[in-house]
Amino acid sequence: MIYADKDCGVIVTGATGKQGVFHIALMNQYAREVGGKGVVAGVTPGKGGQEVAGVPVYNSVREALKEHDATASVIFVPAAAAADSIMESASAGLSLAVAITEHIPVHDTMKAIEFARLHDCTVIGPNCPGLLSPGEIKLGIMPVHLAARGHVGVVSRSGTLTYEVVDQLTRAGLGQSTIVGIGGDPVIGQTFTDVLRRFEEDDQTRAVVIIGEVGGSLEEEGARSTDLPVAAYIAGVTAPPEKRMGHAGAIIEGGEGDARTKIERLKKMGVPVAERPSEIPGLIKKLL
């Protein structure tokens, strides 16, 4: 597994909010199914002493860690508080913070990710669906019924495209080792390169699907960084320049970062690129 396994205890910040309560229940339902620890505590400042979805709530991560063993947090707090929640997780000693929150100001994200790095805390996201290692652990909001345990890694900037590709892989008999949503913001904690390095060290992963979109060059950098067999899908072939497409980081600027250029560069590296998500399973089968 990469990042976490079923023995990982999880703290949810923003535990008493609507999203927090809903996803604590789903994460722990999955943990029970696979025999994992799941969410052991929630955190919402000023609401310590409550219980949500069967989980005790504390005023801070440090308070929760005095009573529970945990190494990761999943963050569901509003955007204005999300950077503080990342830094709180890092300063309390957690090694992984998965930030689901969207619309975090870029400078807040930059500050929080650098702070986390200095405290040896890995940040996934923000503005992401989290990660899922089928049969092991769910950290975030990914729908588990689409996934199956196997040997294909998936790393993506898009939540919904992730679900589509995972469903296609599973229907084709290709289970997944770990599925990672890195987020669609301009500044993110883990890049394609970072995740691919983890996949290279994972004996469960034999090939990887990269799901990218317009903006920047992270997809090409990731593909160039690994020796693992990689197939890709890049969304936004018809996206107009200088117009943001959904995600804050999905914008073609100065003629750079458009989908067709990305696809051409990937193909020159020898990476097969699907024209539609349904082609991904066929490309992966040729690589395995």
Order of alpha helices (4+ residues) and beta strands (2+ residues): beta-alpha-beta-beta-beta-alpha-beta-alpha-beta-alpha-beta-beta-beta-beta-alpha-beta-alpha-beta-alpha-beta-alpha-beta-alpha
